[in-house]
């Protein structure tokens, strides 16, 4: 059972533990908190909000095995001040480049919009910094079969630019492919 451990705004107060971490990142309101709640089977663990930009700190969740999930603030939210955005991006950059505990970053993409310009910038950042990542297409239940097929075709075409990454198409609301993603996460933790 996962529980909330702490929030952090800087390297000085990162969660100090002996295990490893997987983290979740994506645009504001892409469904990071909902996905964490679905993966942990606890609908109230990560705070879900309809207001974009609610998560502004690194939020740590840990289970009894010592597996740690980190919910990162979303990017692309326009209503934050320039100073707030810069501070948040510096906090995330510091964490992603200097934490020795991260085993995989799950980059969440809204399946209804596919990969946006902001997402491409993040993918390029992850590749340049050699950060291991997988793509998670969220809200897949909102697409019909034709739209799902198109999304898959587009991903296969774009995967040449992205590189060799795992991808998952999930719905937190309808519990679609959540177990497949959980199995993948478990294997990441078990193999380190």
N, CA, C and O of each residue as an XYZ file, in Angstrom:
768
protein
N       0.844     -1.182      0.000
C       0.000      0.000      0.000
C       0.891      1.248      0.000
O       1.714      1.437      0.895
N       0.716      2.071     -0.990
C       1.495      3.306     -1.066
C       0.933      4.348     -0.113
O      -0.268      4.399      0.153
N       1.844      5.179      0.394
C       1.407      6.305      1.225
C       2.210      7.542      0.827
O       3.337      7.439      0.341
N       1.615      8.698      1.039
C       2.309      9.954      0.793
C       3.403     10.090      1.836
O       3.170      9.867      3.024
N       4.613     10.463      1.385
C       5.741     10.591      2.306
C       6.080     12.053      2.558
O       6.143     12.497      3.705
N       6.297     12.799      1.475
C       6.660     14.211      1.642
C       6.626     14.933      0.311
O       6.556     14.317     -0.752
N       6.677     16.249      0.395
C       6.847     17.114     -0.772
C       8.212     17.772     -0.652
O       8.725     17.976      0.448
N       8.789     18.100     -1.796
C      10.125     18.689     -1.796
C      10.201     19.798     -2.834
O       9.602     19.713     -3.906
N      10.948     20.839     -2.493
C      11.124     21.944     -3.435
C      12.577     22.108     -3.871
O      12.865     22.909     -4.760
N      13.503     21.357     -3.255
C      14.914     21.502     -3.616
C      15.697     20.256     -3.219
O      15.220     19.403     -2.470
N      16.905     20.185     -3.743
C      17.789     19.049     -3.493
C      18.019     18.820     -1.998
O      18.156     17.681     -1.550
N      18.060     19.898     -1.246
C      18.321     19.794      0.195
C      17.242     19.008      0.927
O      17.505     18.440      1.987
N      16.034     18.969      0.377
C      14.989     18.224      1.079
C      14.342     17.137      0.219
O      13.167     16.815      0.399
N      15.120     16.568     -0.726
C      14.638     15.384     -1.429
C      14.396     14.302     -0.401
O      14.988     14.316      0.678
N      13.530     13.369     -0.731
C      13.240     12.255      0.173
C      14.475     11.357      0.261
O      14.950     10.847     -0.754
N      14.989     11.168      1.468
C      16.177     10.351      1.713
C      15.731      8.935      2.056
O      15.148      8.697      3.113
N      16.007      8.005      1.159
C      15.605      6.605      1.373
C      16.625      5.708      0.688
O      17.526      6.193      0.003
N      16.481      4.401      0.873
C      17.473      3.455      0.351
C      17.032      2.763     -0.936
O      17.775      1.948     -1.483
N      15.841      3.074     -1.421
C      15.321      2.413     -2.615
C      15.521      3.225     -3.877
O      16.383      4.100     -3.955
N      14.699      2.908     -4.859
C      14.742      3.585     -6.149
C      13.415      4.278     -6.422
O      12.432      4.080     -5.708
N      13.409      5.098     -7.475
C      12.229      5.900     -7.788
C      11.861      5.787     -9.262
O      12.724      5.637    -10.127
N      10.567      5.861     -9.527
C      10.085      6.148    -10.875
C       9.293      7.438    -10.746
O       8.634      7.673     -9.733
N       9.359      8.266    -11.769
C       8.664      9.546    -11.667
C       7.725      9.735    -12.850
O       7.864      9.105    -13.898
N       6.780     10.615    -12.640
C       5.713     10.869    -13.601
C       5.704     12.352    -13.940
O       5.658     13.207    -13.056
N       5.749     12.644    -15.256
C       5.805     14.029    -15.706
C       4.921     14.180    -16.932
O       4.667     13.201    -17.634
N       4.459     15.363    -17.194
C       3.644     15.638    -18.369
C       3.047     17.024    -18.255
O       3.265     17.736    -17.275
N       2.289     17.395    -19.277
C       1.631     18.698    -19.254
C       0.660     18.772    -18.088
O       0.206     17.747    -17.579
N       0.348     19.976    -17.675
C      -0.655     20.178    -16.632
C      -1.973     19.544    -17.064
O      -2.398     19.679    -18.211
N      -2.593     18.868    -16.147
C      -3.895     18.209    -16.354
C      -3.864     17.056    -17.359
O      -4.880     16.741    -17.978
N      -2.702     16.433    -17.517
C      -2.609     15.276    -18.407
C      -3.062     14.002    -17.692
O      -3.332     12.987    -18.333
N      -3.143     14.063    -16.351
C      -3.619     12.908    -15.591
C      -2.565     12.223    -14.741
O      -2.693     11.034    -14.447
N      -1.521     12.949    -14.335
C      -0.460     12.347    -13.513
C      -1.002     11.825    -12.183
O      -0.772     10.672    -11.819
N      -1.714     12.675    -11.473
C      -2.237     12.275    -10.164
C      -3.256     11.147    -10.299
O      -3.266     10.222     -9.487
N      -4.103     11.215    -11.309
C      -5.086     10.144    -11.537
C      -4.387      8.824    -11.836
O      -4.823      7.771    -11.371
N      -3.306      8.874    -12.607
C      -2.567      7.654    -12.921
C      -1.920      7.080    -11.665
O      -1.977      5.871    -11.438
N      -1.314      7.925    -10.857
C      -0.713      7.443     -9.607
C      -1.786      6.805     -8.730
O      -1.553      5.753     -8.136
N      -2.945      7.424     -8.645
C      -4.040      6.853     -7.851
C      -4.485      5.500     -8.403
O      -4.770      4.583     -7.632
N      -4.547      5.364     -9.729
C      -4.942      4.092    -10.340
C      -3.881      3.019    -10.094
O      -4.214      1.880     -9.769
N      -2.611      3.380    -10.249
C      -1.527      2.413    -10.046
C      -1.441      1.939     -8.597
O      -1.116      0.781     -8.333
N      -1.733      2.832     -7.673
C      -1.641      2.484     -6.247
C      -2.964      1.960     -5.702
O      -3.047      1.558     -4.541
N      -3.991      1.966     -6.535
C      -5.340      1.535     -6.145
C      -5.848      2.312     -4.935
O      -6.530      1.775     -4.063
N      -5.492      3.593     -4.914
C      -5.930      4.475     -3.836
C      -6.380      5.788     -4.476
O      -5.558      6.643     -4.807
N      -7.674      5.934     -4.643
C      -8.236      7.083     -5.337
C      -8.004      8.419     -4.673
O      -8.291      9.461     -5.261
N      -7.484      8.407     -3.449
C      -7.290      9.676     -2.739
C      -5.832      9.946     -2.386
O      -5.540     10.882     -1.642
N      -4.915      9.137     -2.910
C      -3.508      9.292     -2.539
C      -2.919     10.588     -3.101
O      -2.459     11.447     -2.349
N      -2.938     10.716     -4.415
C      -2.421     11.933     -5.062
C      -3.605     12.860     -5.311
O      -4.655     12.428     -5.787
N      -3.430     14.105     -4.992
C      -4.523     15.071     -5.122
C      -4.836     15.333     -6.593
O      -3.983     15.789     -7.355
N      -6.063     15.036     -6.969
C      -6.523     15.263     -8.339
C      -7.270     16.583     -8.372
O      -8.110     16.856     -7.515
N      -6.956     17.399     -9.371
C      -7.600     18.708     -9.475
C      -7.949     19.002    -10.921
O      -7.222     18.619    -11.837
N      -9.048     19.674    -11.115
C      -9.398     20.132    -12.465
C      -8.673     21.435    -12.782
O      -8.689     21.901    -13.922
N      -8.038     22.019    -11.771
C      -7.298     23.264    -11.960
C      -5.877     22.941    -12.403
O      -5.143     22.309    -11.644
N      -5.456     23.348    -13.601
C      -4.090     23.093    -14.049
C      -3.074     23.774    -13.132
O      -3.338     24.839    -12.572
N      -1.908     23.139    -12.990
C      -0.821     23.749    -12.235
C      -0.923     23.584    -10.733
O      -0.228     24.280     -9.993
N      -1.774     22.678    -10.258
C      -1.958     22.493     -8.818
C      -0.695     21.909     -8.166
O      -0.276     22.370     -7.104
N      -0.092     20.901     -8.800
C       1.133     20.307     -8.259
C       2.298     21.241     -8.564
O       2.593     21.509     -9.729
N       2.964     21.742     -7.514
C       4.084     22.659     -7.728
C       5.352     22.214     -7.009
O       6.352     22.931     -6.997
N       5.303     21.024     -6.410
C       6.454     20.457     -5.709
C       6.661     19.029     -6.192
O       5.804     18.469     -6.875
N       7.798     18.441     -5.837
C       7.993     17.016     -6.053
C       7.237     16.311     -4.933
O       7.497     16.570     -3.758
N       6.310     15.430     -5.277
C       5.539     14.704     -4.267
C       5.945     13.241     -4.283
O       5.881     12.578     -5.319
N       6.365     12.740     -3.122
C       6.877     11.380     -2.986
C       5.837     10.465     -2.346
O       5.177     10.828     -1.372
N       5.708      9.250     -2.929
C       4.814      8.223     -2.409
C       5.612      6.926     -2.329
O       6.349      6.596     -3.257
N       5.473      6.193     -1.237
C       6.272      4.973     -1.047
C       5.387      3.832     -0.568
O       4.422      4.045      0.165
N       5.731      2.603     -0.994
C       5.015      1.438     -0.481
C       5.903      0.651      0.476
O       7.052      1.017      0.721
N       5.351     -0.433      1.010
C       6.061     -1.220      2.024
C       7.305     -1.913      1.474
O       8.172     -2.310      2.253
N       7.419     -2.072      0.151
C       8.610     -2.672     -0.456
C       9.719     -1.646     -0.657
O      10.831     -2.001     -1.049
N       9.423     -0.376     -0.391
C      10.406      0.682     -0.607
C      10.382      1.256     -2.012
O      11.274      2.020     -2.380
N       9.367      0.897     -2.811
C       9.211      1.474     -4.147
C       8.679      2.893     -3.978
O       7.739      3.123     -3.218
N       9.279      3.835     -4.685
C       8.890      5.239     -4.543
C       8.438      5.806     -5.894
O       9.139      5.700     -6.900
N       7.247      6.408     -5.883
C       6.725      7.159     -7.025
C       6.950      8.634     -6.727
O       6.772      9.081     -5.594
N       7.344      9.393     -7.755
C       7.502     10.839     -7.597
C       6.624     11.530     -8.642
O       6.782     11.322     -9.844
N       5.707     12.347     -8.160
C       4.798     13.124     -9.004
C       5.439     14.494     -9.218
O       5.577     15.277     -8.279
N       5.830     14.777    -10.467
C       6.472     16.051    -10.795
C       5.425     17.073    -11.223
O       4.385     16.700    -11.767
N       5.684     18.349    -10.985
C       4.756     19.384    -11.460
C       4.621     19.339    -12.979
O       5.581     19.041    -13.690
N       3.434     19.634    -13.461
C       3.200     19.648    -14.899
C       3.852     20.846    -15.569
O       4.158     21.847    -14.922
N       4.056     20.730    -16.854
C       4.620     21.843    -17.622
C       3.559     22.383    -18.582
O       2.547     21.733    -18.845
N       3.814     23.575    -19.091
C       2.932     24.166    -20.086
C       1.746     24.920    -19.521
O       0.836     25.284    -20.265
N       1.739     25.163    -18.215
C       0.609     25.878    -17.626
C       0.854     27.373    -17.712
O       1.810     27.879    -17.125
N       0.013     28.077    -18.427
C       0.253     29.488    -18.756
C       0.001     30.462    -17.611
O       0.545     31.566    -17.631
N      -0.796     30.100    -16.621
C      -1.192     31.085    -15.615
C      -0.172     31.299    -14.498
O      -0.365     32.167    -13.648
N       0.900     30.528    -14.489
C       1.958     30.783    -13.513
C       2.797     31.960    -14.002
O       2.934     32.179    -15.206
N       3.354     32.711    -13.062
C       4.236     33.811    -13.461
C       5.517     33.240    -14.067
O       5.849     32.073    -13.858
N       6.218     34.066    -14.808
C       7.475     33.632    -15.422
C       8.450     33.153    -14.347
O       9.135     32.146    -14.528
N       8.509     33.876    -13.232
C       9.390     33.495    -12.129
C       9.014     32.151    -11.533
O       9.889     31.339    -11.232
N       7.718     31.907    -11.358
C       7.254     30.626    -10.812
C       7.606     29.481    -11.758
O       8.053     28.422    -11.317
N       7.403     29.696    -13.058
C       7.720     28.668    -14.050
C       9.209     28.339    -14.030
O       9.593     27.169    -14.026
N      10.048     29.377    -14.016
C      11.497     29.164    -14.012
C      11.934     28.412    -12.768
O      12.753     27.496    -12.848
N      11.394     28.792    -11.623
C      11.744     28.129    -10.362
C      11.352     26.649    -10.406
O      12.115     25.782     -9.982
N      10.156     26.375    -10.923
C       9.685     25.000    -11.001
C      10.538     24.176    -11.968
O      10.902     23.040    -11.663
N      10.856     24.749    -13.133
C      11.674     24.026    -14.107
C      13.080     23.769    -13.580
O      13.647     22.706    -13.832
N      13.649     24.725    -12.853
C      14.969     24.510    -12.246
C      14.916     23.394    -11.212
O      15.836     22.579    -11.130
N      13.846     23.349    -10.421
C      13.676     22.304     -9.414
C      13.605     20.928    -10.086
O      14.242     19.978     -9.632
N      12.832     20.828    -11.162
C      12.681     19.557    -11.873
C      13.984     19.169    -12.559
O      14.394     18.010    -12.503
N      14.638     20.133    -13.206
C      15.906     19.877    -13.881
C      16.948     19.351    -12.896
O      17.647     18.380    -13.185
N      17.049     19.983    -11.751
C      18.001     19.547    -10.727
C      17.703     18.111    -10.301
O      18.613     17.291    -10.183
N      16.442     17.817    -10.076
C      16.055     16.470     -9.655
C      16.385     15.443    -10.744
O      16.995     14.413    -10.457
N      15.992     15.712    -11.974
C      16.188     14.738    -13.046
C      17.657     14.517    -13.384
O      18.052     13.398    -13.711
N      18.465     15.560    -13.310
C      19.877     15.413    -13.687
C      20.769     14.908    -12.560
O      21.818     14.318    -12.817
N      20.359     15.137    -11.302
C      21.275     14.818    -10.208
C      20.811     13.729     -9.247
O      21.614     13.232     -8.458
N      19.558     13.352     -9.294
C      19.122     12.265     -8.417
C      19.717     10.955     -8.925
O      19.686     10.677    -10.123
N      20.251     10.166     -8.022
C      20.825      8.867     -8.389
C      19.816      7.740     -8.185
O      20.144      6.572     -8.395
N      18.618      8.071     -7.787
C      17.621      7.057     -7.454
C      16.604      6.797     -8.570
O      15.872      5.809     -8.514
N      16.548      7.663     -9.573
C      15.545      7.523    -10.638
C      15.908      6.349    -11.545
O      17.033      6.255    -12.038
N      14.949      5.464    -11.756
C      15.156      4.341    -12.662
C      14.399      4.508    -13.972
O      14.795      3.944    -14.992
N      13.321      5.273    -13.955
C      12.578      5.540    -15.187
C      11.661      6.727    -14.966
O      11.090      6.900    -13.889
N      11.528      7.535    -15.992
C      10.558      8.623    -15.988
C       9.436      8.223    -16.940
O       9.689      7.793    -18.065
N       8.224      8.365    -16.488
C       7.067      8.112    -17.334
C       6.531      9.459    -17.793
O       6.005     10.242    -17.001
N       6.676      9.712    -19.092
C       6.205     10.963    -19.671
C       4.784     10.742    -20.162
O       4.547      9.949    -21.074
N       3.843     11.447    -19.553
C       2.437     11.280    -19.880
C       2.039     12.217    -21.014
O       2.359     13.406    -21.007
N       1.337     11.654    -21.979
C       0.872     12.377    -23.159
C      -0.643     12.203    -23.232
O      -1.143     11.083    -23.131
N      -1.371     13.291    -23.405
C      -2.822     13.198    -23.570
C      -3.093     12.598    -24.946
O      -2.732     13.187    -25.965
N      -3.725     11.433    -24.977
C      -3.947     10.746    -26.255
C      -4.838     11.546    -27.199
O      -4.818     11.312    -28.407
N      -5.616     12.480    -26.671
C      -6.508     13.281    -27.518
C      -5.751     14.346    -28.302
O      -6.222     14.791    -29.349
N      -4.588     14.761    -27.813
C      -3.814     15.796    -28.507
C      -2.524     15.255    -29.106
O      -1.861     15.933    -29.890
N      -2.170     14.020    -28.729
C      -0.918     13.401    -29.143
C       0.253     14.252    -28.643
O       0.083     15.043    -27.714
N       1.418     14.104    -29.234
C       2.619     14.778    -28.750
C       2.618     16.230    -29.227
O       2.606     16.505    -30.427
N       2.631     17.150    -28.264
C       2.609     18.583    -28.573
C       4.038     19.121    -28.691
O       5.005     18.407    -28.427
N       4.152     20.380    -29.090
C       5.460     21.044    -29.171
C       6.166     20.998    -27.812
O       7.361     20.713    -27.741
N       5.422     21.280    -26.732
C       6.015     21.206    -25.388
C       6.536     19.801    -25.089
O       7.626     19.639    -24.540
N       5.748     18.785    -25.455
C       6.163     17.400    -25.214
C       7.446     17.078    -25.975
O       8.342     16.426    -25.438
N       7.535     17.539    -27.236
C       8.752     17.297    -28.022
C       9.968     17.944    -27.357
O      11.051     17.359    -27.339
N       9.792     19.139    -26.815
C      10.899     19.803    -26.116
C      11.348     18.975    -24.919
O      12.545     18.852    -24.661
N      10.399     18.413    -24.191
C      10.731     17.580    -23.030
C      11.415     16.293    -23.481
O      12.397     15.870    -22.872
N      10.908     15.670    -24.537
C      11.534     14.442    -25.055
C      12.980     14.720    -25.445
O      13.873     13.930    -25.139
N      13.210     15.837    -26.118
C      14.579     16.205    -26.510
C      15.454     16.417    -25.271
O      16.601     15.972    -25.236
N      14.917     17.093    -24.264
C      15.643     17.312    -23.001
C      16.013     15.965    -22.369
O      17.149     15.779    -21.934
N      15.065     15.032    -22.316
C      15.319     13.720    -21.712
C      16.400     12.971    -22.484
O      17.284     12.357    -21.887
N      16.327     13.023    -23.801
C      17.326     12.341    -24.628
C      18.708     12.963    -24.448
O      19.696     12.244    -24.296
N      18.786     14.298    -24.464
C      20.078     14.980    -24.306
C      20.724     14.684    -22.958
O      21.950     14.652    -22.846
N      19.900     14.467    -21.938
C      20.416     14.207    -20.596
C      20.458     12.722    -20.245
O      20.668     12.356    -19.088
N      20.257     11.868    -21.254
C      20.319     10.410    -21.073
C      19.425      9.911    -19.946
O      19.824      9.049    -19.163
N      18.227     10.449    -19.868
C      17.265     10.032    -18.849
C      16.378      8.949    -19.453
O      15.740      9.164    -20.484
N      16.341      7.797    -18.814
C      15.520      6.678    -19.277
C      14.053      7.055    -19.102
O      13.631      7.466    -18.021
N      13.278      6.910    -20.183
C      11.864      7.265    -20.076
C      10.999      6.345    -20.918
O      11.467      5.704    -21.860
N       9.735      6.297    -20.558
C       8.693      5.606    -21.314
C       7.562      6.597    -21.532
O       7.385      7.534    -20.753
N       6.802      6.386    -22.592
C       5.645      7.238    -22.865
C       4.380      6.553    -22.370
O       4.198      5.349    -22.551
N       3.515      7.333    -21.749
C       2.215      6.829    -21.304
C       1.152      7.735    -21.907
O       1.011      8.896    -21.523
N       0.411      7.187    -22.851
C      -0.703      7.928    -23.451
C      -1.904      7.775    -22.528
O      -2.382      6.662    -22.309
N      -2.394      8.886    -21.986
C      -3.489      8.856    -21.020
C      -4.835      9.109    -21.708
O      -4.905      9.537    -22.860
N      -5.882      8.829    -20.960
C      -7.268      9.116    -21.389
C      -7.617      8.398    -22.688
O      -8.346      8.928    -23.527
N      -7.085      7.177    -22.845
C      -7.307      6.405    -24.066
C      -8.782      6.039    -24.231
O      -9.239      5.772    -25.343
N      -9.521      6.028    -23.127
C     -10.956      5.711    -23.190
C     -11.756      6.793    -23.920
O     -12.898      6.560    -24.316
N     -11.168      7.952    -24.093
C     -11.862      9.057    -24.770
C     -11.778      8.943    -26.294
O     -12.413      9.717    -27.011
N     -10.988      7.971    -26.793
C     -10.822      7.797    -28.237
C     -11.659      6.628    -28.740
O     -11.850      5.640    -28.032
N     -12.159      6.750    -29.970
C     -12.816      5.595    -30.586
C     -11.735      4.733    -31.249
O     -10.560      5.103    -31.250
N     -12.127      3.598    -31.806
C     -11.150      2.654    -32.355
C     -10.343      3.266    -33.498
O      -9.140      3.027    -33.602
N     -10.987      4.044    -34.345
C     -10.291      4.687    -35.468
C      -9.224      5.655    -34.946
O      -8.108      5.693    -35.462
N      -9.574      6.432    -33.923
C      -8.626      7.387    -33.337
C      -7.466      6.662    -32.650
O      -6.327      7.126    -32.698
N      -7.755      5.526    -32.013
C      -6.688      4.733    -31.376
C      -5.722      4.203    -32.429
O      -4.507      4.242    -32.238
N      -6.260      3.708    -33.537
C      -5.409      3.195    -34.623
C      -4.531      4.301    -35.194
O      -3.348      4.091    -35.461
N      -5.118      5.476    -35.379
C      -4.357      6.618    -35.895
C      -3.248      7.006    -34.915
O      -2.124      7.291    -35.329
N      -3.560      7.017    -33.620
C      -2.567      7.342    -32.595
C      -1.402      6.355    -32.647
O      -0.240      6.753    -32.568
N      -1.717      5.080    -32.779
C      -0.682      4.049    -32.841
C       0.177      4.219    -34.092
O       1.401      4.110    -34.021
N      -0.450      4.484    -35.229
C       0.301      4.725    -36.470
C       1.225      5.927    -36.322
O       2.394      5.883    -36.706
N       0.678      7.002    -35.759
C       1.470      8.221    -35.567
C       2.651      7.948    -34.648
O       3.764      8.403    -34.911
N       2.410      7.201    -33.561
C       3.504      6.883    -32.647
C       4.590      6.103    -33.374
O       5.774      6.402    -33.220
N       4.201      5.113    -34.161
C       5.195      4.298    -34.873
C       6.015      5.155    -35.838
O       7.218      4.943    -35.994
N       5.365      6.118    -36.480
C       6.084      7.031    -37.378
C       7.040      7.928    -36.589
O       8.179      8.155    -36.999
N       6.564      8.430    -35.461
C       7.366      9.364    -34.666
C       8.424      8.664    -33.823
O       9.359      9.304    -33.342
N       8.284      7.355    -33.642
C       9.227      6.645    -32.779
C      10.652      6.698    -33.322
O      11.610      6.529    -32.566
N      10.799      6.931    -34.627
C      12.141      7.089    -35.185
C      12.820      8.318    -34.599
O      14.029      8.313    -34.369
N      12.039      9.377    -34.357
C      12.594     10.595    -33.752
C      12.782     10.429    -32.247
O      13.692     11.011    -31.657
N      11.913      9.630    -31.636
C      11.933      9.481    -30.180
C      13.034      8.532    -29.737
O      13.690      8.772    -28.723
N      13.240      7.463    -30.482
C      14.192      6.448    -30.079
C      13.452      5.242    -29.517
O      12.224      5.170    -29.570
N      14.201      4.313    -28.988
C      13.646      3.054    -28.495
C      13.081      3.247    -27.087
O      13.814      3.165    -26.102
N      11.793      3.500    -27.000
C      11.149      3.673    -25.697
C       9.921      2.777    -25.615
O       9.278      2.479    -26.622
N       9.613      2.358    -24.405
C       8.367      1.636    -24.165
C       7.231      2.638    -24.189
O       7.420      3.813    -23.874
N       6.055      2.171    -24.561
C       4.898      3.058    -24.504
C       3.683      2.270    -24.024
O       3.586      1.058    -24.216
N       2.781      2.983    -23.408
C       1.567      2.392    -22.852
C       0.399      3.305    -23.186
O       0.533      4.529    -23.178
N      -0.736      2.707    -23.476
C      -1.965      3.465    -23.713
C      -2.929      3.085    -22.604
O      -3.385      1.945    -22.527
N      -3.236      4.052    -21.740
C      -3.989      3.740    -20.525
C      -5.187      4.669    -20.324
O      -5.296      5.741    -20.919
N      -6.064      4.202    -19.463
C      -7.135      5.047    -18.935
C      -7.198      4.794    -17.441
O      -7.500      3.685    -17.000
N      -6.914      5.825    -16.669
C      -7.013      5.709    -15.213
C      -8.470      5.561    -14.800
O      -8.793      4.808    -13.881
N      -9.338      6.281    -15.483
C     -10.762      6.279    -15.140
C     -11.407      4.914    -15.374
O     -12.209      4.456    -14.561
N     -11.052      4.260    -16.496
C     -11.662      2.971    -16.858
C     -10.746      1.789    -16.540
O     -11.083      0.643    -16.838
N      -9.595      2.064    -15.939
C      -8.635      1.028    -15.545
C      -8.116      0.222    -16.746
O      -7.869     -0.978    -16.626
N      -7.954      0.870    -17.882
C      -7.477      0.201    -19.096
C      -5.949      0.183    -19.106
O      -5.306      1.229    -19.018
N      -5.385     -1.003    -19.212
C      -3.935     -1.243    -19.288
C      -3.161     -0.765    -18.059
O      -1.936     -0.655    -18.112
N      -3.837     -0.486    -16.978
C      -3.153     -0.066    -15.745
C      -2.305     -1.214    -15.208
O      -1.178     -0.996    -14.764
N      -2.836     -2.435    -15.246
C      -2.076     -3.582    -14.736
C      -0.817     -3.831    -15.567
O       0.227     -4.176    -15.013
N      -0.903     -3.659    -16.893
C       0.292     -3.818    -17.743
C       1.372     -2.815    -17.352
O       2.549     -3.161    -17.251
N       0.960     -1.581    -17.135
C       1.914     -0.553    -16.723
C       2.471     -0.874    -15.344
O       3.668     -0.707    -15.109
N       1.621     -1.333    -14.427
C       2.080     -1.693    -13.081
C       3.093     -2.832    -13.139
O       4.089     -2.812    -12.417
N       2.846     -3.821    -13.989
C       3.793     -4.933    -14.143
C       5.143     -4.425    -14.645
O       6.191     -4.873    -14.181
N       5.114     -3.499    -15.586
C       6.353     -2.907    -16.114
C       7.106     -2.164    -15.004
O       8.324     -2.296    -14.876
N       6.382     -1.395    -14.217
C       7.002     -0.655    -13.111
C       7.588     -1.623    -12.092
O       8.707     -1.423    -11.619
N       6.843     -2.670    -11.749
C       7.352     -3.672    -10.802
C       8.650     -4.284    -11.310
O       9.586     -4.487    -10.535
N       8.714     -4.581    -12.621
C       9.939     -5.179    -13.170
C      11.106     -4.199    -13.111
O      12.250     -4.612    -12.919
N      10.832     -2.910    -13.273
C      11.893     -1.901    -13.143
C      12.464     -1.934    -11.731
O      13.681     -1.964    -11.549
N      11.590     -1.928    -10.737
C      12.057     -1.954     -9.350
C      12.762     -3.268     -9.019
O      13.792     -3.263     -8.344
N      12.222     -4.384     -9.482
C      12.783     -5.693     -9.138
C      14.131     -5.944     -9.795
O      14.932     -6.723     -9.278
N      14.394     -5.299    -10.924
C      15.648     -5.524    -11.644
C      16.751     -4.547    -11.275
O      17.798     -4.521    -11.923
N      16.528     -3.737    -10.232
C      17.569     -2.795     -9.800
C      17.935     -3.055     -8.373
O      18.795     -2.368     -7.821
